[in-house]
Each structure stands twice: as structure tokens, then as C-alpha cells.
Amino acid sequence: MFNKFLRENKYAAIILTVLRLYLGYSWFTAGLGKLTGGFDASGFLKGAIANPVKGPEGDVVFGWYVSFLKGIALPNVHVFNTIVPWGETLIGLGLLLGCLTTAAMFFGLFMNFAFFLAGTVSHNPRDIFLGFIILTAGYNAGRIGLDRWVIPFIRKFTNKNAAAEKPKAAA
């Protein structure tokens, strides 16, 4: 019942728009600040490697993630110095404009979990909670936004292509 409310109700669309704008502003300003401020992820990555998330017994909880940071992320920090600020900015822009909202929120949640796995709590739990609400709402979260026009266009375009690829039935 709550899922139906989130996905179909026009009043839920208004509430979702407020949540979406709030998260969008957070993502956009964080990304824009990194784009204009000379962002370098190497300090963050080194800190996450040196002080990984540990369990109650003191053992590393996400050893596979530390290995990823050490073996892939840190040696390729120049890639992450581009992906992180542009990703945050584009996620924020998608949420602010209500354009490809569910895709933007999916990638926002992906980044939130990446920060979480690295040991950064900050506002990530709140953002993850709100993000799951927006993701669950689907199209309704972007109904008051560009998704109102973009999603039907994409559906129409993909349905045309799908229909063109179907083999004709024998008469």
C-alpha cells in the first residue's frame, strides 16, 4: 500500500520533489565544489586504506574493498579525481531537474555505499534512506520535473525499436 502511494499518488510526487531537490542540491554543490576547488582523492583513499572499517574484534570488515582501493583506485587516482566530482555534479543535476531521476538516484546510492564502505559515515545514512525512497518511487519521483517528458519519449523510442526488431508472423 505504501509502495503504491509512493509510485502513483500526486501528493507523494510533491513530497518526493522536495526530497529530490534537497538531495540534488547536496550532490550538486558537493560536486561543483570539487570541480572548482582542485579535488584530489588520494588523501581520502590513503586514509581509507590506512584506517579501514573494523569490526568489534578489531578485524577488517571489508577487506575486499580495501584491496580494491589499494590495487585499483589509488594507482588510478587520476580517474577517480574525474569520476567523483563529475559524478556528484551530474547526480545532483539529474535530481534537481528531475531528469532520469531513478538513474541519478541509483548512481547516487552507489556512491553513498562506496563512501560508506571506505568508512565515511557523515550524512550517508540519511542520504541512503532518502535515496531508497526516491528509487522506490520510480517515475513518480521525477513526475514534477523533466521526467514528465523525457521518460515517455524514451519509452516511445524504445518501443518503436523493439517493434521494428520483432519478426513478422507468418500469414
ABEGO torsion letter per residue (X at the ends): XAAAAAAABAAAAAAAAAAAAAAAAAAAAAAAAAAAAGBBAAAAAAAAAABBBBBAAGBBABAAAAAAAAAAAAAAAAAAAAAAAAAAAAAAAAAAAGBGAAAAAAAAAAAAAAAAAAGBAEAAAAAAAAAAAAAAAEAAAAABEAAAAAAAAAAAAAAAAAAAABBBBBX
